[in-house]
Amino acid sequence: MLNMESKTKLKPAELRERLEAFFGERGEGLQMERSTGNCIVFCNNIGHVTATISEKDAQTVLNLVTQEYEYQVKEFLKKLP
């Protein structure tokens, strides 16, 4: 299990789009199990990725928790502006 946090210049809506494209069915193939205002849960029978988005000090903060998708989470975070 891995829990990582990162700050980005992206707006929350832009970040959500990138998360859905990267981890969703068009990307890593995970299904979106749940999506609320600031939380998205992607999962399949192998593992899961939970993304929580917040804003702090004029930046967007992303917290990712995963099981079995540690490499993919690290790769996603590397690509954030």
C-alpha positions in Angstrom: 0.0 0.0 0.0 1.2 3.5 -0.9 0.0 6.9 0.2 1.5 9.9 -1.6 0.6 13.6 -1.7 1.6 16.3 -4.3 0.9 19.9 -5.1 0.1 21.0 -8.6 -0.7 24.1 -10.6 -3.6 22.4 -12.2 -7.2 23.4 -11.3 -9.2 20.6 -9.6 -11.3 20.0 -12.7 -8.2 19.7 -14.9 -6.7 17.3 -12.4 -9.9 15.2 -12.3 -9.7 14.9 -16.1 -6.1 13.7 -16.0 -6.9 11.2 -13.3 -9.8 9.8 -15.2 -7.7 9.6 -18.4 -4.7 8.0 -16.8 -6.3 5.5 -14.4 -9.7 5.0 -16.0 -10.8 2.6 -18.7 -9.0 4.5 -21.4 -5.7 4.4 -19.4 -4.8 1.7 -16.8 -8.2 0.1 -17.3 -9.6 0.7 -13.8 -13.3 1.2 -13.3 -14.5 4.3 -11.5 -16.2 2.9 -8.5 -17.2 6.2 -6.9 -16.8 9.9 -7.6 -17.8 12.6 -5.2 -16.9 16.3 -5.1 -13.3 15.8 -4.1 -12.8 12.0 -4.1 -12.5 9.5 -6.9 -12.1 5.7 -6.4 -10.8 3.6 -9.2 -10.6 -0.2 -8.8 -10.6 -3.7 -10.3 -10.1 -7.2 -9.0 -6.3 -6.5 -8.7 -6.2 -3.3 -6.7 -7.4 0.3 -6.3 -6.4 3.9 -6.5 -8.2 6.5 -4.3 -7.6 10.2 -5.3 -8.6 13.0 -3.0 -8.3 16.6 -4.3 -8.2 19.7 -2.2 -7.0 23.3 -2.4 -4.5 25.0 -0.1 -2.5 28.2 -0.5 -3.7 28.8 -4.1 -2.5 25.3 -5.1 -4.3 22.1 -5.8 -3.3 19.2 -3.5 -3.7 15.6 -4.6 -3.5 12.7 -2.2 -3.3 9.3 -3.8 -3.7 6.0 -1.9 -3.2 2.7 -3.8 -2.8 -0.9 -3.4 -1.1 -2.8 -6.3 -0.7 0.4 -8.5 2.3 1.9 -6.7 4.3 2.3 -9.9 1.5 3.9 -11.9 0.8 6.4 -9.1 4.4 7.4 -9.0 4.4 7.8 -12.8 1.2 9.9 -12.7 2.7 12.2 -10.1 5.9 12.7 -12.1 3.9 14.1 -15.0 2.1 16.8 -13.0 3.1 20.4 -13.6 
